Amino acid sequence: MSYTAVDREWAEWIAWMLEDAGHHALIQAWDFGPGSHFVGEMQRAFEGGRRTVAVLSAAYLTSAFASEEWQASWAADPAGAERLLLVVRVEDCDRPGLLRQLVSVDLFGINRAEAKRRLLKAIETHRGKPDIEPTFPAAAGQSTVAPFSPSASRALPVAAVRSAYVEQVRQIAPPRLVGREAALARLAVFCTASDSAAGSYVWWRAAAWTGKSALLSSFVLDPPSGVRVVSFFITARFAGNSGRAAFVEIVIEQLGDLPGETVPPFQDQGRRERLWFHWFAEAAALCQEGGERLVLVVDGLDEDQGVTGPAAHSIAALLPASPPDGARVVVAGRPNPPIPADVPPSHPLRNPAIIETLGRSEHAATIKADMQADLYRLRTGSPLGRDLLGLVTAAGGGLSGHDLEELSSDPDVTAWDIDWLLSTVTGRSFTSRAARWKPAEGPRVYLLGHEELQQDAVRSYGPVKLAAYRNRLHGWAQNYRERCWPTGTPEYLLRGYYRLLLATGDISRAVACATDLERHDRMLDLTGGDTATLAEITDAQNNILAGPSHDLALMARLAVHRQRIADRNSNIPTDLPAVWVALGQPARAEQLARAITDPYRQAEALARLAGALAQAGAHDRAEQTAAAAEQTARAITNPYRQAEALARLAEALAQAGAHDRAEQTAAAALAVGDWRNLPFAEVGKISLKVLEAIADAAVGEQPQPAAPKP
């Protein structure tokens, strides 16, 4: 077993699995006792023709001793005929040079059973070994992509859904669900029945305008007792809500909210999807441990915009075939189009027994007739009505009354005229929602009231007229660009417009937005950080790589701009976010801390921010920030720097009064890496911080003396 001290838990688990399967493993932790010569023992092992298992991680790649070990094994079998070198990745890291030529097996981001299966499949063609199987490393949160584990036994928050996505669900749900009491009762029984009494999937199937979304959104907002719901409603009415990437982004945000974790920033689509599978399994286990059940609700499978072409990747294919730990999956959609080709033949979605038919609703039929009548009147009525419908349809929603005033072809129309029109009977087919970045201050924005209305409007205008409306949007954006994106720039141009460009394949304009420094300065002013900016750059890069031709010039522009943004965040003082908390702007403080790209400095900034939040009385937010700081610290590959970051976090928590968490974090700092390899002065520095944190925690837990009697 070739590994570094950072990955010892992984190495021991792998060695145990191999020996349990009948192999013999030579591992330093078990076989090299006091007095043994490490180099000599390893040399004899290589000379004996043993196969080498390289436990690959970022730390392994920086170890000189590890490089010598795997290179010795590779030199003995350069063609791989005897398979003397097996590369096992335990985290998402690169395989540089010669290692790239070898097929590796990945054990990260999956559960224990799947990890064991992959390992044993790949290995086929008186010691210090413990008496029981070592703990599977993923359960301890080490060297995985997931920062939380059910073994942590943390209590779930009282609220069933805390994610901001619930506000979007409220926009979909009707004010009152009429005539669906029986369907809601069947949903409740399915989600609460024992594992032996119900399957893991149900598919509510019905034609358009039957009320599927109304039913499921009402269920999500008011689930039965003991049920935790995460959801995704596939719709083109909301920008960026109709494809696989949006599903992963929105659902992992909700899964992270269950235990109070934060989604790791700036990950590519592959990593996000691996995170989705892992977090879903962990959240299901966490719910089961607390006596509850996790339920995933996905509405509108028939509206998935990613299901086109031979290389399509659907949302349906991401739904787990065997939901873990009693989790249930509820989906809804029309009978057509058929199930996407990338869904395996054995998947439950292909089982007709899971189908529940939703009957016709008179109330839904009445709403349909009213909305379609409104749509027809707008489409064939006044020039203003036609303009409003065409602009909202082309934009994909998200335009305010003021935005529509600027875009209107009538110079005399005002935002008041537009708001009045869209709030009257003529406007029943429209709905509105709050702005995303400034919901309390920004104007409400409009979108069509039903997915079928959006599709009807698209068909009604046709590609030529919609292109003309989009050109008007492009001209509007160019006007603000020429004015250097001044104060008051519409949120749509800083958010929804970019998603429209990606959705319509307008990569050149998307890259122009994603590399516009003045535009990103305005986004920084609105959000308080560069998180949204860096996410834009990542999305543009992913879209270029997913296209038929990889435009290296565009990729270079994005890379240069990313570095420019990273550079301006590298100089942010780590105590500045805490200052913003003192000024009463915690959201800006968090954005600022997360924009720091160096993991060590970001962990330090988050630690100080957690302390400031706790001192300000925002204990829930402080707990979430502390968890994010610990997650960031554990991603640091240098053991000393990781220990120091954890020690700083423990110190901040203790000073803020979070005494139990401070002691736990201090203990974690002492458990990092091999202290024997650190300089004495550095060990002393970390130890002092840890002792100070423990002392502060101990003092905080002492009962305070009673005030002297007068």
Disulfide bonds with the S-S distance in Angstrom:
none
